[in-house]
Amino acid sequence: MPELLQFVPPNFSADATALVINEEKYLPQLRELMPNSKIALITEENSQQLKNLCQSLKVDLMIGDYQRGDLPTETKIFDVIIADDCLTNSLYTYGTIAELGQLLKDTGFLLTKFFNARFIGMLESLRIGQFPTHEQKFWAKWDIVKLLHDAFYKEIYFLPDEKISANVDDWVNFGFDNFNDDLLTKTWLVKACRSTAEVAALKDFFSEDVRADLSRLMRRIEYGIDVEENLSRLIELCKREMIFEDYLFDFIAQVVTHDDAKNFLIKNLHITLTR
């Protein structure tokens, strides 16, 4: 199984959606992981062999160049996007990952990889005055974290892809940190999530419209806007949508900033909903 697919959980619902960019090698194993889900491939290739593969796997084939705007115009439509070259070969890296992020659902994630600028093979080349590439981009992990955070990805995970065994004592003595064997890792795999795991869990239970109503009413109560009226509306919403207490209190913890407002909401909602 391609290494990036380690990040794909085996429990996607039947209505989950996935987009694969350029790399049809992921399709057979992805279909096994998501047997009833909608999967699409966007690529510039237009061969009959590729068409046959997509047809056999029930994958939608989209012909185009994702870096030149040939992407769906809708937003929040995919649970997972696999774009393993968007950090290494994209013309406008920030714009590309931000645009892909707009295609992800609130609970979705991007899977990609990058060449490690701190890999000792790269450092050895630089030490003798050679730079081994003119086309592909190299990154350090903390650059990737900043880049993805700036593009509004909330949680980021790394796994080593290509890795070697070697003695790095000289580089450590030079002052290079080797945390998580970074100096020995040629490429890193990345999972970038649109929401933190905690927030994603909350978003899985109720629709975006219900969550928006919850958030708006809580904000109004927090800032003293028609408190009694909005509290009544909040209670009515919870009863109508059958929002259970544990979910509600976790939602309060994520949305409400001021402790006094949190305590007010928890106290009043607990008393009302447990009658």
C-alpha positions, 0 to 999 in steps of 0.5 A: 500500500502506498505510504500516504494511505496510512493516514486514511482511516478504515471507517469512512462512511458511504457518503465520503468523498475523495480527490486524487491528483495526478497519481492513479497509483493510489486508486486501487488501494484507496477504493479498498479503504473506501469501498462505497465512497465517491472518488475522483481523479484529476490528471492531464493524462487522457489514455485509454488505459487510465479510462479503463482503470477508472471505469473498473474502480468506479472513479470519476476521471477529470482531465485538467491541470490542478495548478492552472485552475482546473479544479471543482468550483464548489467548496467543502466537497471532499473528505480527503484530497491526495496531492503528493506533489503539491509541496514539491512541484507546485508553481504557487505553493501557498495558493495551491494548498489554500485552494485545495483546503477550500475543497475540503469539508470542515472535517477533511484532510490533505495528504501530501509529502515533501523533500526534507531540506535537513536530510544529511544527503542534502547537507552533504551536497551543500557542504561541497557546494552542490545543489542537487535540483533546480525544479523540485522544492525542499522544505524543513518541517517547521516551514511546512507547519507555518505554511499550512497554518497560514493556509488555515489547516489546524492540525498537522501530522508527519510520518517518515517516508524515505529514510536511511541509516547513518551516523549523524554525530558530526552534524549534531556536533555542528549544532543540527538537531536530529529530533525524530531522526529528521537528519536521516529522513529524505522525504516526510509524509504529511496529513493536514487537517482542516479542524483539530481532532476535537473540533472535527469530532464535534462537527461529525454529529450535526449539520453545518446549519445546526452548528452555525445556529448553536454558535450564533446563539451562544455568541449572542448570550456571551456578549449580552445580546437579548440573553433570555430570548436567545437562551430560550431559542438555544434550549428550543434548538437543543430539544428540536435537534436532540443535541445531547448534553455532553456534545453541548458542553464540549461545543460551549468549551470550543466556542465560548471565550469568557469563563463567566459566560461558559458557566452561565450557559452550562448551568442554565442548559443543564437545569433545563435539559435535565428536567 
